[in-house]
Amino acid sequence: MLKILLSAMLFWPVSSFAAENNQQFEDCLKVALNARDGQVVKVELKLENDREVYEFDIRGLDGNDWDLECLKSSGELIELEREVEQPNHPLFKRNVKFNEEEARAIALKRYPGEIVEVEYEIESSGESSYEFDIDTIEGSEIKIEIDAATGKVVETNKELWQVGLE
């Protein structure tokens, strides 16, 4: 699996995958797959709180989709969330006080642009959140997570690159 994923990334500039970056990537991939065994369907590198973080989307052997975040510099797993397909999923909707339309408005007020992807996530704490990928009017891609119960911004980060299924 790792060889397939890495070979798919060969079209990127060599400097992006120097030996050190390859090792950091492989370390994080192992950590992610040890936490949730399955098939990696997407990988992103993002900048979160001035730290580079790999996010692995894994279609788990358990039949669920998982988002796992790994700190590039240390190989530490820093977040594990379950994705559900729709906001009407029982695990998601039990915490919802802000609907998707309201959450979209909050996200776009903070980062004007076009929402290109939305995910419905169950945090490790059991809370629900909307995660929006926004192509901003400034030309960058921002990920913003809105708590479905409070409407508060949980986190924002800048996507540096992505490979795999949207």
Helices and strands as residue ranges (DSSP letters): H 2-8, G 14-17, H 19-35, E 38-48, E 51-60, E 65-71, E 76-84, H 90-93, H 100-110, E 113-122, E 128-136, E 141-147, E 153-164
